[in-house]
Amino acid sequence: MPPTRGRPITVKLLVLLLVPLLSLVGLWAFAAGLTGGDGLRLLAAKDMSDNLTGPSVQVNVALQNERLLSVGLMMNGRGSDALVEQRRATDQAITRFQTSAARVRDLPPEMLDQLSALNVRLAQIIDIRRQVDASVVEPIDVIDGYSEIADASFRLYDSMILVPDMTLYQQAKALITMGEATEVLSRERAVIAAVLARGRVDGREREAFTGMVATRRLLHTQAMSYLDGGLRASYERLAASPVYKEWLEVEDAVKDQSPKDGLPAAAATWPIDGENLWAAVQRNQTASTKTLADRVTPDAVGMLIKIGVAAGAGLLAVVASILISLRFRRRLVRELAALRDAATELAEVRLAGLVKRLRTNTEPPTAEEVAPLQVEADTTEVRDIVQAFNDVQATAVEAAVDQARLRHGVSQVFVNLARRNQSLLHRQLLQLDSMERAEEAPETLSDLFKLDHLTTRMRRHAESLIILSDQTPGRGWRNPVSVHDVLRAAVAEVEEYERVEVLQPPPVALIGSVVTDVAHLMAELIENATLFSPPRTRVDVRSALSPHGMVVEVEDRGLGLPRVELDELNDRLTNTPEFDLAQSDRLGLFVVSRLAARHGIKVRLVSSPYGGLTATVALPSSLLADQPAMAGR
């Protein structure tokens, strides 16, 4: 009975599409929450106004008064007591400002820079006062020194405008501009004080005053263009008042005064005109600043209330979307996780174990080895994937069985051919041995020896096929054989045996059951040494006892191998790989690896001091006999 079909994945995808829709609602609420930062910035702006703007304005007022008194002291020597008192008041205002500013946290980098710049300017007031007391500079230079401090404070105000609402931002910016105009008015009063004390207008003072007048009028006009009706009304009344018009006349009179001429009689009223305008401007500035600050808090609270309501609804949408997402996600993830675990168990355990077993046993797989995947799933596509995995498993098992049978068949072919060749070669060696004994002619005997050597090498190659098929050669020894004889037998199976020098080994023997394999292993390594080294170089075979057995070294004087290739060959010798027909050029290494793994022998290739390679063969003590004995079959 075919399994019942579950809900198609398209239905679940349709449900999952609801999640982005609900998430959009949540994102809208989140965006509303972000705009709540505008309300918080409004409150932060009021906090900065209380802790930075207000105290710094008091510092500016104190500096403006100190500047006027300093110029008066420099010009006529009067007012020293008032100046000392004003300096004390200025220092107190600076201390209050710096203490209040230190309480403000998380200031933006730009504001921190401007605050640092203002503190640097405030520290320069000591030098300005020293110059005033010593009268070593001109009054206009003292005015400029105080003005630089005021300019730094207005740059701080510019960086403090955090009001997100554009209307409030324009009003705040306009009030700052009006404050700069007021600061310029204070500078004009100081210049006029110097002019009156001197009785004429100096050239530098006239030039500076002309610039001040132009700057003040420009700033006043710009500020008036941005102020709304509620804030502009008081300034419009002031601009239309006789006080302001009289001051305009004073400005025109001073900037048009020639340095060669004396002051007009009306100059006696200039300080009074300046004082009247100054008082009116200060009243307007204070009232306007308070009005703007009072606007900020209600706007911020109202904005936060609206955003809070919107954020609450958005929060509910987010929670609902999360719950729905988690529910369907958990169900789908559970099915996919079960499918993943089943597929992993199939690939890494069952199929891997079956392939490993088929390397040595070609019996058909059992029902447990090819059991189909079982995954509980309600989704049609997941069930289809399970069925696809089962089909893949069946195909993979069939391919593995066919490959194992093919490999086993090839191995049997190798063994059969090798056995036949081995038998024929053995008979040929017996025949050659008989002919060598019967022959007395030196030239013929030499040829027979060469033919005997060639046949010996052919026998070794036939035995290599048997070894690669995980079989053992037919040759064997009952009694132990001395290591020296084993090494000489290995050299005899190498084509260029004349180049090989076997140094005298220790007086030990190998047990008979491993003689053939060890001789074959050494012959492969010695032949590699002769093949991959220059024709006229020597190959040394050294041996020595070790605490765990015996070590035999085969050293050539070839070109060596790169480190990467050398590491790859050593890995192949240590971890016996499955024989790959495509890598027949490394046939000898496969044979060495099989023989070494069969008897627990460790083989490693290292760089030779002569530039070639040294093959180190570590024979365990279990392969050595206590005493050497005569070789015997």
Secondary structure, DSSP 8 states (H G I E B T S, - for coil): ------B-HHHHHHHHHHHHHHHHHHHHHHHHHHHHHHHHHHHHHHHHIIIIIHHHHHHHHHHHHHHHHHHHHHHHS--HHHHHHHHHHHHHHHHHHHHHHHT--S--HHHHHHHHHHHHHHHTHHHHHHHHHHT-S-HHHHHHHHHHHHHHHHHHHHHT----SHHHHHHHHHHHHHHHHHHHHHHHHHHHHHHHHHTS--HHHHHHHHHHHHHHHHHHHHHHHH--HHHHHHHHHHHTSHHHHHHHHHHHHHHH--TTS---GGGGGHHHHHHHHHHHHHHHHHHHHHHHHHHHHHHHHHHHHHHHHHHHHHHHHHHHHHHHHHHHHHHHHHHHHHHHHHHHHIIIIIHHHHHHHHHH--S---TTTT--------BHHHHHHHHHHHHHHHHHHHHHHHHHHHHHHHHHHHHHHHHHHHHHHHHHHHHHHHHHHH---HHHHHHHHHHHHHHHHHHHHHHHHHHHTT---S---SS-EEHHHHHHHHHHTSTTGGGEEE----S-EE-HHHHHHHHHHHHHHHHHHHHTS-TTS-EEEEEEEETTEEEEEEE--S----HHHHHHHHHHHHS-----GGGGGGHHHHHHHHHHHHHT-EEEEEE-TTSSEEEEEEEEGGGEESS------
